[in-house]
Amino acid sequence: MSEHKGPRSTLVFGGARSGKSRFAEKLAINSGLEKTYLATGQAFDAEMTERIAAHRQQRGEGWTTVEEPIDVAGVLENECQADRVVLVDCLTLWLSNLTFAERDIAVETAKLCSTVSQLQGAAIFVSNEVGMGIVPENRLSRSFRDAQGRLNQDIAEACSQVVFVAAGLPLLMKPNTQLDITL
């Protein structure tokens, strides 16, 4: 296969059931590269087990799956090659995993963003936009929303392309042709 000509790294984000994972999968398929799915979710209950099975069925054949709840940067370093695209789904579950493991989120985020700039292949990251709704009622939920917002900002800066998905429709946010912020 020829070397990938598109963006080295893409962030696809949106709300729950916005179509972001489906869009990210299409990007990976359309790349023409070997496809690796880096799953960060963990099946702690029957409902999550069913969700994971549904995602696998939806993806279909032709994917190599790597399950890793914490060391996303390490898997990317090993799996991202010139002939392969790695789809990370999703950064929100990764953030939850870091929180429950009592890891330093700022350090882990910096490590991931640093890794993105050095990848030898293409990577697509899926993340949730959780800050567009009401203010959560408890401290833990507010802290998580804030951490997710910072993570999305940092990974968006590190990625060469950013796409927001709503109602299954993609909106290219980066790169933009020109943004004039003068008034």
Sequence and secondary structure as in RCSB ss.txt:
>XXXX:A:sequence
MSEHKGPRSTLVFGGARSGKSRFAEKLAINSGLEKTYLATGQAFDAEMTERIAAHRQQRGEGWTTVEEPIDVAGV
LENECQADRVVLVDCLTLWLSNLTFAERDIAVETAKLCSTVSQLQGAAIFVSNEVGMGIVPENRLSRSFRDAQGR
LNQDIAEACSQVVFVAAGLPLLMKPNTQLDITL
>XXXX:A:secstr
     S SEEEEEESTTSSHHHHHHHHHHHTTSEEEEEE     SHHHHHHHHHHHHHH SSEEEEE SS HHHH
HHHH  TTEEEEEE HHHHHHHHHHTT  HHHHHHHHHHHHTT SSEEEEEEE  TTS   SSHHHHHHHHHHHH
HHHHHHHHSSEEEEEETTEEEEEES S      
